[in-house]
Every structure is written in C-alpha cells, then in structure tokens.
Amino acid sequence: MKKLLPVLLLLLLCAPVVVLAQQQPQFTHYGFNGMYISPAYAGITNRPEFTSIYRYQWLGYDASFDDGGAPRTLLLTAHTPVRLLHGGVGLNLMRDQIGNTTLLSAALSYSYHINVGETGRLGIGVQGNLNNYKKGNYRAIDDNDPSVPYNSSDTKFDLGAGLWYESPTFYAGGGINNLRHAKYEFADSTNTGKGTLLGENHIYVTAGYRLPVTTEITITPTLLLKHDTESFSFDVGGQVSYLEKYWVGLNYRYQEAVSALVGVSLFQDKALRVGYGLDVTTFHADAKAATSHEVMLNYRLPEPIIRFKPPVRTPRYYFAK
C-alpha cells in the first residue's frame, strides 16, 4: 500500500479536466483545511473537528460601478470518524462572493479508511455537492444581449473524489471536484436567452512533514498544488510551533502573494486553535489591493471512546463431570 500511495496521488494530478468557468477560492490556512482539499480527510485524524475560515481578499478594493468589490469567502467544515462505517463522514458549507457572482455550496463526504503499517492510515473519499450560483446585474455592451446573465440563479448537483494519507509525522492528500461538469444557466434581462457557466474541475494535491527539532519546537514544511483548466499554481511554506501551542508561519503563493500566519491553541488538550493570516500582494499589485486577510477557528473533540468490552474467558466453568 505504501508503494501505491504516490501513484494514486499522481493519478489525481493527471485526471482529465474540461472547459473553463468559475474559479474557486483559495485559502492561506490550507494546512488546517483538509476537508476543503479532499473528501478523504473525513475522520482521518480520528477526532471530530469543526473548522471555520473567513477570508477577505484584497481588503479595500472597490469597483466604482455595478456590484464589484473585494472577494469574500466563509467556509464551515465538520467531520468525524464513524467506526461502524470503517471510516468517517464530513460536511462542508461555503459562501463565496466575487464581484456580482455568489456561490452557495453544501457538500457531504464519506471516507473509507485503510490502516497502513503501524501508524499510518489511508482514506479513500467521495463527495456529493449541491451548488447554487447566483448572477447579479451585468451591463451588456449590446442592449438586450441574450448571452449576458441578469439577476438569476441556478442550482446543480456535482461529485468529487480524493485520497488522504495521515501518520504522526507525515500527511499527503488530494482531491478533484466537479466531476459531472454541471452546466449552470442564467436568464438575461429580457428573459429571451440564457448565459451559461460550466462547473470546472479543480485538482488539489497537498503534503506536509512534521519535523521535531527539539522536545519543544516542531517545524512543518507544507506544499499545495492546484490545477484547473486554465492554470497551474502552487503554495509552498512552513510553520514553526512551540509546545504545540503557539505557531508562526510563512507561505508563498505563485504569482500572487507572500503570507504570514500566527496562531495559538487554547483550552484543555489544546482543543481550540485560533489563527490569523495576512497576504501581501506581490503580483499585478496595481490591479489589486495590497493585502488579504484570513481568520481561522478550529475546535477538536477528544477521540471517541470505544465502549465495547471483549468477553473474559476463564477456565472456571469448564469442570469435567
């Protein structure tokens, strides 16, 4: 199984993609956001988790007309191991607004877990998505253009799949979404035609390695690869944690930004993790605002207690007659 893992992840990268459409949001806290990257992450840590990320991209950017403005995204995820299902289940809820387009998405995931060696675990995940795209008002160059959407919405069902490997020192995973390539249609201002948007495949592959430097300090380099029909991009960075309670990190997003992260773990067993990320725009800065901001909250419950007690066998009742 260990030899198969790199091959399976490579297949995710080489999976076919189709024509264009809506770009999906990206997060600086990708190291805390396995459920968004792959449905196979569901339950893989063997702890129920709840995560919230709010991203305000290009703070202060404001279009001078129509419904333009800075992209804003709210993501909520939850997942838990389920012993009877030999894996875990998860839920993603997202609201993403960019310009006059709003995406509302709900996704339910299932991951089947396979033990790998003494400490590793491989998840094989599937996901069902319900996506609603809403188009606001557009100004057509030609009046009554039937190809320009106008203040309407469409909802479609789609699918995703992925893999995730987790061990105490290393993780790697990936996912692909919009496998059905759902086609969204929007009425125009005269209601005589329809604009369209195609659900585009997005492929994610990520990895991280937890390297203890001392008994108190751990360094975790991280990598995220992203591929869609139009482009290939990557994030590369790392975090330094102290006593597994405080952390700082740096990240570079290809042709986009340089980021800094800080965070702290609170409460018993470090159950609550709070993080903040600041992106400084480094590419096409004249067409964007200077900074983007993220706030991350993650709450982890203890591992479920297995209450099944095996039978106690004793020779006490095996007397010969």
N, C-alpha and C positions, 0 to 999 in steps of 0.2 A: 504493500500500500504506500509506503514511503516513496518508492520509486515512481509510482503512478501520479503522485501529487503534482510535481512540476509539469507533467504532460497535460493533466487536466486543466491546470491554470493557463497553460499556453493555448489550449483549445478555446478557452473563453476569449482570449485576445484575438484569435483568428476567426471567430464566428462571423457569419455574414452580416452585413449591415445594409440598410436601404436608405432611400431618399430622405432627405432633409426634414427639418422643421424646427420645433421649439427646443431651445437649449435648456437643459436642466440646471438648477442651482448647484453651486459648489460651496464646500464648507472648509474653513481653515481647521476646524476641530475634527478632521476626518479620522484621527487616531482614537476618538471616543465615539465613533459613529458607524459601527459595523453594520447595524440594521439598515442604514440607508444604502450602503455599498452592496450588500449581499443578503438575500433571504436565508442563506445557510448559517448566518450568525445567530439565528434564533435559538436561545437556550444553550449555546455552545460554552459559555462561561460557567454553566451550572448554577447561576444565580439569577433570580428575577431582577430585571433592570428597567428603569424608566429614565428617558433622556429627553431634554428639551433644548433646542438650539434656535436662537433668533439672530438672524443676520441682516444688517442694514448696510447694503453695498453702496459705495460712492456717496458717503454722507455729505449732504449739502448740494448734491447735483439736482438741478431742477430745470425741466424743459420750460420754455417760455410760451408754449401753446399746447392745446389739447390736454390729454391725460398723462403726459410723460412725467418722468421723475425717477428717483433712485430705486433700484430693485430692492425688495424687502421679502424675506422668507422666514416663516415659522415652521419648524419641524418638531413633531412629537413622536417618540417611538417607545414601545414597550415590548419586552419579550421575557419568556420564562421557560425553563426546562419542564418537560412533561414525561415522567418515567413510563407511563402506560403507552405512550406513543413512540417510545425509543428515540426521543429527540426533543424538539422544542417548538413553540409557536411564537409568533410576533405580530405586532401591529404598527404600521406607520401612518401618520396623519400629517398632511403638509398643505400649507397655503403659500403660494409663490406669486408675487406680483411684480411684473416688469412692464413699464410703460402702461398701455391700456389693455394688457392681457393679464388675466388672473387664472391661475391653475389651482384647483382644489383636488387633492388626491388622497385616497384611502387604500391601503394595501395590507392584505393578510398573508402571512408567511408560515410555512412549515419546513423544518429542517430535520432530516434523519441523521442520527449520529452513529459513527463507527469508531470504536477505540483503535488507536494506532500506537503500538508499543506500550510502554508502561504509563506514560503521562500524556500522550497526545490524543487528540480527538478530531475526526474529520466530519464536517457537516455537509450534507447534500440537500440543497434547498430549492423550493418552488414558491412562487408568489402570484397572487391574483390582485390586480389593481383596478380600481374604479376611478377614472379621471374625468374631471369636468373642466373644460376650457371655456372661459368667457372673454369675448372680444368687446371692447368698448367702442367709442366713436372714432372713425377714421375720416380724414379729409381726402377724397379721391381727386386725382389730377383732372380726370374727366368726370363731369357730372353724371350721376346715375350709373357708374361703372359697376356691372353685376359681379365682378370678381373681387370687390372690396367689401370685407365683412363690416357689419354695422350693428353694434349693441345687441348681440345674441350669444348663445352658448350651446355647447354640445357635450354630451357625456358618453363615454365608451368604456368597455371592459378590455383589459390587456393582461399580459402574463410576463413573468420574469423567472429567472433561474440563477443559481450560483453555487459556489463551493466555499468552504472555510475550514482552515486547519488551525487549531489552537493548542498550545502547550505552555508550560510555565515560563519558557524563555523566548518563544518564537511564535508568531502568527502570520498567516498569509491567507488571502481570500480574494474572491472576485465575483462579479455578477453581471448579468446582462438583462435589460428590461425592454419593454415594448415589443415583445416577440410577435404579436399579432399585427403590428404596424397599423393600428387603428387609424381610420381617417375621420377627422372632425370637420364638420361643415357648419358654415355660419351665413345667415341671411344678410343681404345687402340692404341699403337704406330704402330701396323701392320694393324690397321683397320679391324681386323678379329673378335674382340669381343667387349664387352661393360662393363664398370664399372657402378655401379648404386649408387644412393643416394636417400633415401626416405625423403619426407617432414615430419617432426616430429611435433606433437602437442607441443606447449608451452602454458602453462596456467599461467596467471599473476593475482594476487589479491593485491590491494593496499588500503591504508586508511591514513587519516591524520586529525588531530584535531587542529583548531586554537584557542589558549587559550590566551586572553588578560590578561597580568599581571598588567600592568598599562596603562594609556592612550597612552604611547609612545612605550612600549615593548610588543611584542607578541611572544609566544613560540608555535611552531608547531611540535609535535612529528609525525613521519611518519613510515610506515611499508610497505614492499613489499615482497610478497610471490611468488616464482617461482617454477614451477613443469614441468618436462618433463619425457620422458620415462625412462631415466637413473638416474635421481637425483631430489632431492628437496633442495631448497636453500631459503634463505631469507636475506633481508636487513632491518635493524632497525636503526633509528636515529632521528634527530630532528634539528630544526633551531630556532634561536633567531633573530628577526627582530626589528630594531629601526626606528620608524616613518614610517614603511612600505617602507623604502628607502634603508637601509643597512641591511645585514644579514650575519650571520656566522652559520655554522652547522657542526655536526659530524655524521658519519654513520659507521656501522659495517656490513660487508658482510660476511656471514657464510663461514668459511673455505676458505677465500680469502684475505680480506684486511680491513684495517681501513682507513676511509676517512675524509678529512676536506674540507669544502666548504666556500667560501666567495663570496659576490655579492653586487651589487648596482643597484638602479633604477634611471633612468635619464629622463630628459625632462618633459614636462607638463603632468600632471596626471600619472607620473611615467610609461610612455608608454614603455620605453626601459629598459629591465633588462639584466644585464651582470653578468655572474657567472663563477667561476673557481673552479674545484675540483681536489684534489690531493689524490690518493690512495697509501697507503704504504702496500706492500705485507706482509702478516703475516702467510701464509700457503704455504708450499712447496717453500719457498723463494730461495732454492738452485737451483731450476729448472726454475726460472722466474727472471725477472729484479725486482729491488727494488721498482719502482714507476710506476704509471699510471697517465695520465693527461687528463682533460676534460675542454673544453671551451664551454659555453652556451650563446647564444643570443636569447632573446625573445622580440618581439615587439607586443604590444596590441593596437588595434584601439579602439576608443570610441564605446559605444553601439549604434547600428543603431537607427536612429530617425524614429519613426512611424509617417508618414505624413498624415495618414488617419484622417479626421476630421468628427466626428459624426454629423448628422443633428441637427440643432437647432429648437426645436419645440416651437411655440408661439401661443397664442390664438388670435393673431391679425387678422388672416384671417378666423376665424370661427364665423363670424357675422350671426345671424339669419336673414332671409329675411321676 
